[in-house]
Amino acid sequence: MQISEHDLADARQSWGDGLIKISQIFESSGIDEAKSFASSLTDNLYGFDFGPILFKPTLSGGAQTFRHDKEGTLSYFVGQNPKYPKDTGFGLK
């Protein structure tokens, strides 16, 4: 699979637009709707279908610095997961 500069630019734009939309949905419709949108967004952007991922959230540290699956990635963006108690929802800010 070849990835072009255009593909990278599109992915960065989708990520940024999606992050803003998570916050907007959270403010207008609450956590459940924000979590649903974030779930779809991460499915589209992180390639969970291909196997484990290596995601390093900006504001994470310690034993949970890296995330390898959808659950950990989604938790970073919307929080609400007792397995990741320090996640406050990067996408909700």
N, C-alpha and C positions, 0 to 999 in steps of 0.2 A: 504494500500500500504506500503510495507516494503522497506526501503532503506538501503543498505549495505555499508560497508566501501569502497568496490570496486566501487559502484555507485557514492559515493562522490568523490573518487579519479578521476574517469572518468569525472565527471562534472567539477571539478577544472581544469583538463587538457584541456578540451574542451573550458572552459571560457578563460584561458590564451592563448591558441593557437588562438582562435577567436579574442581576443583583438589585438594581433599582426597582424593578417591578415587584420583587419579593417584598421590599419595604413598603411600596405603595399598596399592595394587596393586604399586607398586614394592617396598615393604618385604616384602610377602608372596610375590610371584611374579616379581620381577625386571624388568629394563628392557624386554624384548620385550613383555611383557603390558602394562606401563605405557604404552609407546609405542602399542600397538594401541588401548588405551582412549582415550588422548589424541588419536589420529587421529580416532576416531569423535566424540569430544567437540567437537573444533574444527570438524569438518564440520557438526555440528548448531548450533554457536553463532556461526560467523563468516561464513557466507554465501558461501563460495568459488564456489559454482555461479553466483552473480550477476556474477562478474568480479573484478577486482583489489580488494583491501581496503586499508585504511590502519590498521594495528595498531601502536601505540607501546608496546612492552614497558617495564615500569617500570625494569628494570635494564639497559637497553641504551644504547648511545651511539655516537658517531662515525658512520661511513658506514653502519652497520647499525642505526641508531636505529629506523627504521620498517621494518615488514615488509609486503609486498604480496601474499603468497601463502601457501598451506598449508605449504610446506616451511619457510619462515622462521618462521611462527607455531608450528608443531610443534617446531622446534628450540628455541625459547625455553622451551617447557614441559618438554621431556625431554632437551635437549642431544643429544649423540651425532652431531652433524653437522659435518664438517670445514669446510663453507662458513661456519659461524658458530662459530669457535673459542672465543669468549668466553661462549657459552651453556653454562651448567652444569646447566640443568634446573630452572627456577623451580618446577615442579610436583613435583619430587622431594624438595624440602626439608622 
